[in-house]
Amino acid sequence: MGKTIVVAWDFSQYSEFALNYAIYFANHFRAGIKLAHIAKNDKELAETEQKLQIKIRELAKIFNGETGYQIKTGNLYTEIGRIAAENFAILVIMGTPGANGFQKITGSRALRVITGNEIPFLVIHRAMKQQLKRVLFLVGDNKETLQKLPQAKFLSDNFSGLTFEVCYLDVFALHPNISVVTDFFDKQKIKYEKKVLKGKNLHEAATEYLKNGAVCNMAITMTSKNPSIADRFLGIDEEKIIFNDAKIPVMCINPKQEIL
């Protein structure tokens, strides 16, 4: 298999939503699709494999690219990332109902799966309604925020007519990160518009923007490099945008050691 998109698959409605997005992205990226399922125990493997084989046959009727599946037993939070790494995936797509209950304190399951993987994760909450046309590109005041630029270039290369909304807080309007991002977009001939938001927290302001009239149909954000225990109890910033009320899909990029 060449380029691969991995779908976190648990036979739920939300994994069906994720698969719909995977088909859409795979057609643009000329990639294959692999369903990744984490079984609770060895006894579950045989029955699960039969179900996956049926699903793959159904998928082949509506998707012309290469397909496959992989099952592992173990910890969901580590094994999805391992499957993605083993298959040199360019993207992992997972559906989630959001963070609720005790997860709001300890960190959502989705974020725990995402953290620690260098492969981008696309988190979705509902069925696909629109084609990808406008992407909210959050620009923070830390150096890690620039690591989203290669992914923006990759998206622009594969989706014609894509526009990025370079979004930042008014208090950081003169921050050098803004110039780095816009210079990069200019050089790469990536279409963009600037969007200045007011507030003390970028993720909160962006979440409100998405909720109240934004026409973006995806956002890109960074995850926290090493969230502290206090962060997990008070709320990790990126969760605000990942689980936005508008239910806009969010692509999460994990920080790397090397800065662009």
C-alpha positions as CSV (number, residue, x, y, z in Angstrom):
1,M,0.0,0.0,0.0
2,G,1.3,3.5,-0.9
3,K,-0.1,6.5,0.9
4,T,-2.5,5.3,3.6
5,I,-5.3,6.9,5.7
6,V,-6.0,5.0,8.9
7,V,-9.5,5.1,10.3
8,A,-10.0,4.3,14.0
9,W,-12.8,1.8,13.7
10,D,-15.1,0.6,16.5
11,F,-18.3,-0.2,14.5
12,S,-20.0,2.9,16.0
13,Q,-21.9,5.7,14.2
14,Y,-18.9,7.9,14.7
15,S,-16.5,5.5,13.0
16,E,-18.9,5.5,10.1
17,F,-18.6,9.3,10.0
18,A,-14.8,9.0,10.1
19,L,-14.9,6.5,7.2
20,N,-17.0,9.0,5.1
21,Y,-14.3,11.6,5.6
22,A,-11.6,9.1,4.9
23,I,-13.1,8.3,1.5
24,Y,-13.3,12.0,0.6
25,F,-9.7,12.7,1.7
26,A,-8.3,9.5,0.1
27,N,-9.8,10.4,-3.2
28,H,-8.0,13.7,-3.1
29,F,-4.7,12.3,-1.7
30,R,-4.7,9.2,-3.9
31,A,-4.4,7.1,-0.8
32,G,-5.6,3.8,0.4
33,I,-7.8,3.3,3.5
34,K,-7.1,1.0,6.4
35,L,-9.5,0.3,9.2
36,A,-7.8,0.0,12.6
37,H,-9.7,-1.8,15.4
38,I,-8.5,-2.4,18.9
39,A,-10.1,-5.5,20.4
40,K,-10.7,-5.9,24.1
41,N,-9.2,-9.4,24.2
42,D,-8.1,-12.4,22.1
43,K,-11.6,-14.0,22.3
44,E,-13.0,-11.0,20.4
45,L,-10.6,-11.3,17.5
46,A,-12.3,-13.9,15.4
47,E,-15.8,-12.4,15.5
48,T,-14.3,-8.9,14.9
49,E,-12.3,-10.0,11.9
50,Q,-15.4,-11.5,10.2
51,K,-17.2,-8.1,10.7
52,L,-14.3,-6.2,9.3
53,Q,-14.1,-8.4,6.3
54,I,-17.8,-7.7,5.6
55,K,-17.1,-4.0,6.0
56,I,-14.2,-4.0,3.7
57,R,-16.3,-5.7,1.0
58,E,-18.9,-3.0,1.4
59,L,-16.2,-0.3,1.2
60,A,-14.8,-1.7,-2.0
61,K,-18.2,-1.1,-3.7
62,I,-18.0,2.7,-3.1
63,F,-14.3,3.3,-3.0
64,N,-11.9,2.4,-5.8
65,G,-8.6,2.7,-3.9
66,E,-6.8,0.1,-1.9
67,T,-8.4,-1.0,1.3
68,G,-7.5,-3.2,4.3
69,Y,-7.9,-3.6,8.0
70,Q,-5.7,-4.4,11.0
71,I,-6.7,-5.6,14.5
72,K,-4.7,-5.4,17.6
73,T,-5.4,-6.2,21.3
74,G,-4.2,-3.8,23.8
75,N,-4.5,-0.2,24.9
76,L,-6.5,2.0,22.5
77,Y,-4.4,5.1,23.5
78,T,-1.2,3.6,22.1
79,E,-2.2,1.0,19.6
80,I,-4.0,3.3,17.1
81,G,-0.8,5.3,16.8
82,R,1.3,2.1,16.4
83,I,-0.9,0.9,13.6
84,A,-0.7,4.3,11.9
85,A,3.1,4.2,12.2
86,E,3.5,0.7,11.0
87,N,1.5,1.6,7.8
88,F,3.3,4.9,7.3
89,A,-0.1,6.6,7.4
90,I,-0.3,10.2,6.3
91,L,-3.5,10.8,8.3
92,V,-5.5,9.2,11.1
93,I,-9.2,9.9,11.1
94,M,-11.3,9.3,14.2
95,G,-14.9,10.0,15.2
96,T,-15.9,10.9,18.7
97,P,-19.0,12.2,20.5
98,G,-16.8,14.6,22.4
99,A,-15.5,15.0,25.9
100,N,-18.0,14.4,28.6
101,G,-18.3,13.5,32.3
102,F,-15.0,12.5,33.9
103,Q,-13.2,12.8,30.6
104,K,-13.5,16.6,30.9
105,I,-11.2,16.3,33.9
106,T,-8.8,13.6,32.8
107,G,-8.6,14.5,29.1
108,S,-10.9,13.1,26.4
109,R,-10.3,9.7,24.9
110,A,-9.7,11.3,21.6
111,L,-7.0,13.6,22.8
112,R,-5.3,10.8,24.7
113,V,-5.1,8.8,21.5
114,I,-3.8,11.7,19.5
115,T,-1.1,12.8,21.9
116,G,2.4,11.4,21.3
117,N,2.0,10.6,17.6
118,E,3.7,12.6,14.9
119,I,1.0,11.6,12.3
120,P,-1.8,14.2,12.0
121,F,-5.1,13.2,13.4
122,L,-8.5,14.5,12.1
123,V,-11.2,14.5,14.7
124,I,-14.8,14.6,13.5
125,H,-18.1,14.6,15.3
126,R,-20.8,14.2,12.7
127,A,-21.4,13.1,9.1
128,M,-19.8,15.1,6.4
129,K,-22.0,17.9,5.1
130,Q,-19.7,20.1,3.0
131,Q,-16.6,19.8,0.8
132,L,-13.4,21.3,2.1
133,K,-13.2,24.9,1.1
134,R,-12.1,27.0,4.0
135,V,-9.7,26.0,6.8
136,L,-9.1,27.9,10.1
137,F,-5.4,28.1,10.7
138,L,-4.7,29.0,14.3
139,V,-1.5,31.0,14.9
140,G,-0.3,31.1,18.5
141,D,2.6,32.9,20.1
142,N,4.8,29.8,20.5
143,K,7.3,28.4,18.1
144,E,5.5,25.0,17.7
145,T,2.6,26.7,16.0
146,L,4.7,26.9,12.8
147,Q,4.9,23.2,12.5
148,K,1.4,23.2,11.0
149,L,2.8,24.9,7.8
150,P,3.8,21.7,5.9
151,Q,0.4,20.3,6.5
152,A,-1.2,23.4,5.2
153,K,0.9,23.1,2.0
154,F,0.0,19.5,1.6
155,L,-3.7,20.3,1.9
156,S,-3.4,23.2,-0.5
157,D,-1.6,21.0,-3.1
158,N,-4.4,18.4,-3.0
159,F,-7.6,20.5,-2.6
160,S,-8.1,23.1,-5.4
161,G,-9.6,26.4,-4.4
162,L,-8.8,25.9,-0.7
163,T,-8.6,29.1,1.4
164,F,-7.0,29.4,4.8
165,E,-8.1,31.8,7.5
166,V,-5.0,32.8,9.3
167,C,-6.5,33.3,12.8
168,Y,-4.8,35.1,15.7
169,L,-5.5,37.3,18.7
170,D,-5.4,41.0,18.3
171,V,-2.9,41.3,21.2
172,F,-0.4,39.2,19.1
173,A,-1.0,41.1,15.8
174,L,2.7,42.1,15.6
175,H,4.0,38.8,16.7
176,P,6.7,37.5,14.2
177,N,4.8,34.2,13.8
178,I,2.1,36.0,11.8
179,S,4.7,37.2,9.3
180,V,6.3,33.8,9.1
181,V,3.0,32.2,8.3
182,T,1.9,34.8,5.7
183,D,5.3,34.9,4.0
184,F,5.2,31.1,3.7
185,F,1.7,31.2,2.2
186,D,2.7,33.9,-0.2
187,K,5.8,32.0,-1.3
188,Q,3.9,28.8,-1.7
189,K,1.0,30.6,-3.5
190,I,-1.5,29.4,-0.9
191,K,-4.7,31.5,-0.8
192,Y,-5.4,33.0,2.6
193,E,-7.2,35.7,4.5
194,K,-6.4,37.1,7.9
195,K,-8.8,36.9,10.8
196,V,-8.1,38.9,14.0
197,L,-10.0,37.7,17.1
198,K,-10.4,39.4,20.5
199,G,-9.8,37.6,23.7
200,K,-7.1,36.3,26.1
201,N,-7.2,32.7,24.9
202,L,-6.8,31.8,21.2
203,H,-8.6,28.5,21.3
204,E,-11.6,30.0,23.2
205,A,-11.8,32.9,20.8
206,A,-11.6,30.6,17.8
207,T,-14.3,28.3,19.3
208,E,-16.6,31.3,19.6
209,Y,-15.8,32.4,16.1
210,L,-16.7,29.0,14.7
211,K,-19.9,28.9,16.7
212,N,-21.0,32.4,15.7
213,G,-21.0,32.6,11.9
214,A,-17.6,31.3,10.7
215,V,-17.9,29.6,7.3
216,C,-14.8,27.4,7.8
217,N,-15.4,23.7,7.5
218,M,-12.1,22.5,9.1
219,A,-9.6,23.8,11.6
220,I,-5.9,23.0,12.2
221,T,-4.4,23.2,15.7
222,M,-1.4,22.0,17.6
223,T,-1.7,19.7,20.6
224,S,0.1,20.5,23.9
225,K,3.7,19.2,24.0
226,N,3.6,18.0,27.6
227,P,0.3,18.9,29.3
228,S,0.7,19.2,33.1
229,I,-1.6,17.6,35.6
230,A,-3.0,21.1,36.3
231,D,-3.7,21.6,32.5
232,R,-5.7,18.3,32.5
233,F,-7.8,19.4,35.5
234,L,-8.3,23.0,34.3
235,G,-8.8,22.1,30.7
236,I,-6.3,21.7,27.9
237,D,-6.5,24.6,25.5
238,E,-6.8,22.6,22.3
239,E,-9.8,20.6,23.6
240,K,-11.7,23.8,23.4
241,I,-11.4,23.9,19.6
242,I,-11.3,20.1,19.1
243,F,-14.7,19.8,20.7
244,N,-16.2,23.0,19.4
245,D,-19.9,23.5,19.5
246,A,-20.1,24.0,15.8
247,K,-18.8,20.4,15.4
248,I,-16.3,21.5,12.8
249,P,-13.6,18.8,12.1
250,V,-10.2,19.6,13.6
251,M,-6.9,18.4,12.3
252,C,-4.5,18.0,15.2
253,I,-0.7,18.3,14.7
254,N,1.6,17.0,17.5
255,P,4.7,19.0,18.2
256,K,8.0,17.6,17.0
257,Q,11.4,18.1,18.5
258,E,12.7,19.9,15.4
259,I,11.1,23.3,14.8
260,L,10.3,24.4,11.2
